[in-house]
């Protein structure tokens, strides 16, 4: 009688330490923990910190944090998330399990970074010790005495193993750039991700075409997931379009050719992706046209239109610029009210850019007033508003919109004080994300503390400061979605989400 296999989902967490905490241009060590004789499986084998995903866990990352604390006492005070890896599954008949592995990696904070370094690691009964290894030393050979598929899990968070040091270093540097960019909007960030991808593709090492194609797809997955996932919808869109291009080019190669792609092929691929990048910029002007048409259709010429907005959206700025520069600009007076958007004051920057447009020669005939408000005065700013204009970092498949924190209070306040206001989301289709969205993005609380400046004096003690960048506006509070294809409804959002889901599945499901 065949053995009944049990399905188990686990989170596995690799802890890395970098010399003096310098992630750039330094090689880390990875900690592997020797499992004790008291655990149920894989006794005395080297493994990352691991544990089963429980129904009470919000997601596998929550599992990872829980297990790290239970088995090492390490928390976010001593660790920071480094990368997540593509989940995968395998069967181990020896223990009667079908495992689904969710790999993560974390960086151990040194005392200089506010952590305790290695002194903060206190292992529990599940382990009898641990050692630091160079990632290249880790193998799946029996002599290494690791758990099954140890290297497979590691390579998913330490991609130098597959991409090679040159491509891996370029991708790592690019991911840091994306992750640390708190100035760019989602669309601009996707353009930067495309530049990173173009830098990585020619550097990827592979002995044959199939391995190269797999690594190209892996690099794309990491750009989506480990760059800035909270703003990852347009990044996913541009890498999927790039993979479409590469796939078509591969199909044009002579049948039977199996070696690594030639230099000419790589140059051809990168040129085609660059051409796509240039063409992509045209969607912004199409979205601007949609916005101008919306104003013309809904508001009589010559009467001021009061618009309330917040945060920094290149799409919103370019759309307002388009209205100001158009021939009919003088017939559409705009009264623009901008919430400052703390702590980085993106709204202030938007007001500055629009003001510069007004001062330019092409916009001097436009009738426009600009007012900046504090975030807390959203209700006052929204009195008698005609339009509350939101950008979007992400639109999920149900039409819910993720945007800068403060968006939901602004919408609720505007609907209360101005019942006739139109809540309009201005975003390209590439912002639609058909997968479960990431959790709240926690950012450095010092950004808030610095903004408070001299008010605090010696600072805050015993106070937890939260700095969450994004929040959700439910679809039932949105009146219109304006995209490069015109006014969109929920059917359009769902259709586009389905197309993205199918394309992502084709390229990523079998990695």
N, C-alpha and C positions, 0 to 999 in steps of 0.2 A: 504494500500500500504506500503510495507516494506521500512524502511529508508535506503537511500543510504549512506554507510559508506565511509568516506574519509580516505585515507592512509597518515600517517604522520610519518616521521623519525625524531627523536630528539636525541640530545646529552644531557646527564645528568651528572653533575659534582659534586661529593662530596668533600668538603674541610675538610681535617683532620689537627689537630694540635697535636703534640707530646710534652710532657713535656720537656722543654729546648731543643727541636729539636732532642732528642735522639730517633731514630726510633727503635733501638734494645732493646728488653726486657722492653719496656714501653707501656702502654696502651693509645691510643689516644682518643680524642673527635672528633665528627663529627658535622659540622655546617649544620643546616637545616634552610631554609629561609621561613618565613611566606609570602605567596603570597598576594598581595594587592587586593583591591576590584575593581581595574581598569583593571585587566587582563581578557582574554576571558574565561579561563577555570580554575576550581579548586581554586576559590577565597578563601582566608584566610586559605588555607591548607599549611602544612609544606612540603617542597620539596627541593631537591638539585637545584643548578643553572641549568637551562635547556633552550633549544632553538631549533628551527627547523633547520635541515640540509638543507642548500640552495645549489642550483646548482653551485653557485660560490665558494663554500667551497671545498677545495682540498679533504677533507675526514671528517668524524665525529669528529676526534680530533681537526681539524682546527675550526670546529663549536664550540667545547667546549671552546677553548681558546678565540674565539671571544665573546661568550656569557659571559664568566667570566669577561672579560674586560668591556663589556658594562654594566653588572649588578652589578659589585662589584668594578670596576676600577683595579682589580688585574691583573698583567701580569706575565711573566716569571721571572721578577725581584723579585716578592714576592711569587711565587708558583713554585713548580717543580712537574712534573708528577709522580704519585705514582704507579698506576696500571690502566690498562684497563680491562673492564669486558666483558664477552661473551654477544653479543647482543641478544635480545629476542623480541618477539612480543606478544601483547594481544589486545583484542577488548573491548572498553568501549562504549556500546550503548547509555549511558546517554549523552555523548557528540558527538556521531556519528563518532567515530574515530577508526581506526585500528592503534595502535601505534607500531612503531619499536623503541625500546629503545637501545641506545648505551651508556653504563655506563663507566664513568671514575672517577678516584679519584686523588686528588692533595694534596700535603703537603704544609701547610702554613709556609713559612720561617720566623724564628724568627730574631730579629735584630742581634743576634750573627752570623746568617748565611747570613747576607746581606739583609734580607727583613725587612718589617716594622711590622711583626706580625699582630695582630688583628687591630692595628691602621690603617693599610692600606686598610681595608674593608670600602667602601662607597657604600651603596646600592642605587639603582635607584627606579623609580616609580613603578616597578613591584613587589616590596616587601615592607612590612610594618615593617620588623624587622627580627631578626634571633636569634637562641639559639644554644648552644653547648650541645650535648648529648653523653652519652656513647653508642657505637654501639649496645650494648645488650638491650638498652632501646627502640630502634626503633621497632615498630610493625606495622602491617597492620590493627590493630583493629580500629574501627571507633572512639573510644575514644581518640586515639592518634592524630587524625585530620591531617593525612598525605594524600598526593596524592595517587591514586591507585597504587598498586604494589611497594610502597616505599621500603619495606623491601626486596622485590625480586631484586630491582636494587642495594640496598646496599650490599646484600650478594654476589653479583657478583664481588665486589671489596674488600670486607672485608670477606674473606673466612673462618675465624674462626667460623662464624655462623653455617656453615655446617660441616666443617672438625673437629671442636673442637679446643680448645686452644693448645693442644700438637702438633697435626699435622699442624695446622695453623701456629704456631710459627716456626716449622721446615721448612715449605714451605717458609715462609717469610724470614727466615735467608738464605735459599738456593737461593732465588731470589736475595737477596742483593749481595750474593757472585758472582752470575753470572753477575749481572748488573755492578758490580764494577771491574770485571776482564777484564783489558785491555791488558793483557799479552798473554793469551792463544789464539790460533787459533780456528776457528769454530769447528773443529773436537774434539779438546781437551776440548772445552767448553761443547760439547755434552756429553762427558764422565763424566764431573763434574755434568751435569744435571741429568744423570742417577744415580749417587751416591745420589743426593738429593732426587730423586724419591724413591729410595730404602729405604731411611731414613723416608720418609713421609708415604708410604703405610701402614706399620704396625701400625702407630699411628692414622689412620683415624677412627673417631667415627661414628658408624651407628647402628641403631636398627635392620635393616634387610639387606638382600643381595642386593636388588635393590637400596636402598639408598647408600650403601657402593660402589657399582659399579658406580653409578652416581658421587660420590665424587672422586673416583679414576680417572675418566675421567676428572672431573673439575680440579684436581690437575695437570694432564698432560697438559691440555689446558693452565693453568697459567704458567707452565714451558716454554712452547713454546712462549707465547705472552708477558710475563712479566719478563723473564730472560734477554735475550739480543736479541730482535727480529731481529736486523740487521744481526745477525749471527744465526738465528733461524731455518734454514732449517735442519741441522743435529740434532738439538734438537727435532724438530718435528718428524724426522725419528726415533730416538731412543724411544721416548714415544709412537709412533704408534706401533712399534714392541713390546714394553712392554705391551701395551693394547691387542695386539693380543695374547700374552702369557696368560694374565689374563683371557681373554674371553674364551680361550680354557680350562683353568683350571676350570672355573666356570661351563662349560658345562659338566664336568666330575663329578660334585657333584651329590649326589642322587636326583632324581626327587622329587619335593615337599619340599625340604629343603629350608627354607626361612629366617632363622635367620642370624645374622651377621657371617661372616667367622671365622672359628676357628683359633687358634694359629698355628696348624699344617698346615692348608691350607695356611696361610700367609707365613710361613717359606718355604713351597714348591714353592709358587709363586716367592718369592724373590730369591730363589736359581736358579730358571729357568731364571729369568731376569739377574742375575749375569752371568750365563752361556752364555746367549746371548751377554752380554758385552764383555766377553773374546773372543767369536767367531768373534765379530765385528772388533776386532783389526787385524784380518787376512786380511781384505780388504786393509789395508795400504800396506802390503807386495805384494798383487796382483797388486795394482796400481803401485808400484815400479817396478814390473816385466814388466808391460805394458810400462813404461818409458824406461827401459833398452832395450826392444825389439824395441821401436821406434828409439832410437839412433842407434842400430845395423842395422836397415833396411834402414835408411835415410842417414847415414854418413859413409864413408869408414873407415875401421879400420886403426889406425895409424895416422890419420889426426886430429888435434885439433878441437874440437867443441866449439864454443864460445856461452855461454849461459848468457843471461841477466835476472835478476829476482829482486824482491823487496818484502818487507814485511816479515812476519813470517808465514810460512806454514809448519806444521809438515809433511804434505804429500810430499812437495818438498824436505825438508831436509832428510826424510827417503828414498826417491827415489834416491837422489844423493848418500846417504850413501850406498844404495844397489848397485849402479853402481861401487862405489869405492871398495866395498868389494868383488865384483864378480871376477871370475877367469879371465875375459876378461878386467878387469879394466885397466891394463897396456897398452892395445891396443886401448883404447878410451881416449885419452888425453882431459881433460876438462879445458876450460878457462872460469872461472865463474866471472861475473861482477855483483855486488850487489849494488842497490841504497839504501841509508841509511834508508829511510822511517821515516822521522820526523813526530811528535815530540817525539815518544817513541823509535825510532831507532831500530825497529824490524829487519831491514835489517842488521844492524851491528851485532845483535845477531845471525842471520843466518850465516853470514860470520864466526863468532867466532866458531859456532858449526861445520861447515864444516871444518874449519882449524883444530879443535880438532880431527876430523875423519882422516884427512890426517896424523896427527902426530901419530895416533894409529898404532899398529903393523900390523893390518890387512890391512892397506891402504897405507903403505909406498912405495909399488911398483907402485902405481897409479901416473900418470903424471897429475898434477893439479895445476893451478894458480888461485889465488883469488884476486880480486880487489874491493875495496869499492869506490863508487862515491857519490857525493852529489845528492840529488833528482833533482836539477835544471840542472844537466849535463846529463840527460837521453839520449839526442841525441849523445853526445860524447861517452857515455858508449856503445851505440848501433851500432857504426860504425863497419861494417863487421861482425855483429852478425849473427849466424845461427838460433838461437832459442831465442824467448822472452818467458820466462816461467812464467805463472801466476798461483797462487793458486786461490781459490774461497771461499768466505764466503757464497755465494748464487748464484745459477744459476736459472734464471726464466724459465718458460715453453717455451719461445721463444729462449732460448740459450744465452740471455744477461747475463753478468757475473758481479756480485758485488764483488769488492775487494778493498784493501787498496787504499786510495786517492793517486794519482800519477800513477795508473795503466794505465789510458787512455792516459795521456801525454807520458808515456813510450811506449805504443803501437804505437801511432801516430808518435812519433819521430823515432822509430825503422823502421817502414814501409817506412818512408821518406828517411832515410840515408842508409838503407839496404833493398832495394826492395825485395830481395829474402828471407827475414827472415820468419821463421814459428812462428806464434803466437799460442802457445800451452797452453791450460788450463789443469792443472793436478788436478783432484778432484774426490773424490768418488761420487757415485750416490746419496748418502744421501744429497748432497749439492743442489739437484734440488728442487725448491719450486714452486708449481703450483698455488699459490695465489698471489694477488696483493702484491708487496713488500712494506715494510715500507718506510717512508720518510727518509730524511737525518738524521743521528744520530749526533746531536750537542753535543760536549763534552767540558769539562772544558777548557776555554781559557788559564788558568794558566799553563797548560801543555806546551803550546807554549811559554808563557812569561818566564817560568823557563828555557826553553831550550836556550833562547836568553841571559840569564845570565846578566853579567856585562855590556853588550852592551847598555842596556836601562838606566842604572843609576837609576833615580828616577821612572822609569816606563813610561807607555803610558797614556796620557790623551786625551779624546775626540776621541779615535780611537776604532772602533769596531773590535775585534779580533775573527775570525772564526776558529773553530777547528773541521772540518768534517772528520770523519774517512774513509768513504767508498764512492766509486763512481762506475758508470756503464761503462763497456766496451761492446759496441753493438756486437751482434752475427756476424754481417757481417765483423767484424775485427778479428774474431777468425778463425784459420785454422783447429785446431784439438782439440777435447776433449778426454783426456786420463783418463779412469776410471779403476776400478778393473775388468771390463769385457772387456777391450781392448779399441780400438779406437771407439769413439762414434760419430754419426752424429745427425742431428736435429730430425730425426724420432725416434731415441733412446731416446733423451731428452724428446720429447713430449709423448712418450709411458710411460716412467717412471713417468712423471709429472701426467699423467692421473691415474696411479695406486695409487700414493700418495693422489691425490684429492679424489678418491673414498673411500680410507681407512679413511681419515680424516672426510669425510662426515658421514661415518657409526658410528664413535665414538663421534663426536662433534655436529652434526647438531641438535639433539634433546635435547641438554642440556639447 
